[in-house]
Amino acid sequence: MADRSKAPVETITESSEPAAPEEEAEELVAEAPAAAAGPETDETPASAPEPVSEPELASEPEPVSDAAPSDEPSADELSADGTSADADSATGPVTETTPLLPAPVRHSGDRIADRYRLEECLTQAGVFTSWRAVDEKLRRAVGIHLLAAGHARSQAAVAAARQAALLGDPRFVQVLDAVEEGELVYIIREWLPDATDLGALLAEGPLEPYEAYQMARQVTDAIAAAHRKGLSHLRLTPACVLRSDGGQYRITGIALDAALHGLETEDGTEAARTDARALGTLLFAALTHRWPGPEDRYGLQGMPRAVGVVPPEQVRAGVHRGLSDLCARTLCEPPVRHLEPIASPAGLARAIDLIPKIRQPDPEPLVLPEYPTRSYPGSPARGGPPTAPPRRPGPPVQPPPPALPGRTGKALRWGISLVVLAAVGLGSWGTAQVLMDKRGTGSGNNPVTAGVGGNPKPSVSAKPSLHPLKISGAVEFSPRDKPIAGPQAPLSVDGDPGTAWMTSQYLNYAKFGNYPSRADGSGIVVDLGSVQNVSGVKLVLPVAGETLEVLAAPADATSAPLSSSSDFSQRVSNIGEVMGTTFTSDTLATPVRTRFVLIHVTSLPADPTRSGAYRGGISEIQVLG
């Protein structure tokens, strides 16, 4: 991990003056302006905004590799903009009647609760400080927010942290503890050493359509799931969206960031609208490398005020039309081409499901570099025929003697032929004798062949065959709807091909009746109990004609992802339609590391018991490693 001990830490002060409201078209869940180049200095530019009543939460950056430029805190992460630019017009600050106590003063090396050692201060705000620390009991890195126990927001922050901890969704950075101890309130959260936030990814340019689609889908599904459990984010920014090395996106600050900044809304509709606009803003930035508001944010140039918010396809050529329409439906008022507006994460998730899946591009072909070659006598020159080595002068070659005439020459030729045949026969007999002697000694199990000079050479041994991995459990994959036949899922791994997990009958359409709630298909998620090397699968199906694919979750997944097939970012086999009732996938050249394998059913075969009906299932699953 790169040394960040000398990174500038901004001190954010509070003011009693209220923040000036901004126009609705400029809010767009925007963060404070990002410094385009260089670290922040003590000098304040003439155009810098004045302090406002509520300090902005600096979402602490996740540590990345030593070479990653995002290892140093950016100006965006340490900004001090007012809350009116961060929240929707219907989301306001909490009314605080108690005095605003300053953030607790702590230093690197201090210990909290006799367990957590503070390592690096990431944010020094007027209300709280954020640190990277070490849990000395479990020997792992954690993140800590520190507040004064008497602060007006401390109780709300602790309550929000405990609600986030109860969410239990692996797509969110987990809150580990929230404690009020004496005059100090501390909130402990998970630290992801291999994650990079979206702001750092966008610093390199716009995302490819497939990556932007994956980001929008995974983040939207997670936020929609949180809303179904009564939690909202209200401050979703690029610094809150983290991408792991395995391609899985995770979100930090659910409910907690808003509580630390005193933001709340009692209207669930307005909270849904705020998070939906934030999701549209992130997708707009990922597609265009521009910020949809008029200000420059997170190192991205804002849109001209005269232009306003327009669909991404009008900003940058080559933007995917379906993704551009999603941005227009969440940000443009009214949307272009009379599209229906989207005002909630659940509505945005349904709209994403209706877009045809954007496939991952094929990897670029490997091009080997050309190395200079040294010419030797007799070697072929590049681009030309081989050249003959120069001959040394020698004695003149004598012409061969003339053939003997008559019967004498013919007898001589027959004699030479017999000698050659005898030599070949003796050589073959000797080779066979060596092989028989070697096989009879029992000194080895591998056959040998005679090499140059009669030395035997062992043959190359074959690669070891794959073996079935132990399966600890199986659950039905049924995103966005109740399970089809959840209790039957273990029948697919019970070792009995006569039992099976079976779907219901769907009429008229093979893709689960074309119901929106079944747009992501169904299937079985197999739990291997721990991370294993997976090289293939064997399947037994109750009927022929199903369309399947086999996917694997990232190696860092701690629980089975059940909300979207996009959470399974590794591909084991793209089976397609299975013509029979058994299938064995090709062996992967490089095994994938995973704990959870999804047998993803995307289309069902016709059910012969009823005209126009479709039904499928899985009888037996073997995972090979």
Helices and strands as residue ranges (DSSP letters): H 24-27, G 69-71, G 83-85, E 92-93, E 111-112, E 116-124, E 128-135, E 140-148, H 154-167, E 175-181, E 184-190, E 196-197, H 198-202, H 209-228, G 238-240, E 241-243, E 249-251, H 256-260, E 263-264, H 268-288, E 290-291, E 301-302, G 312-314, H 321-331, G 336-338, H 345-353, H 406-441, E 448-450, G 452-454, E 456-458, E 473-477, G 486-493, E 501-502, E 506-507, G 512-514, G 516-518, E 522-534, E 536-540, E 547-552, G 565-567, E 570-577, E 582-584, E 592-603, E 613-614, E 617-618, E 620-624
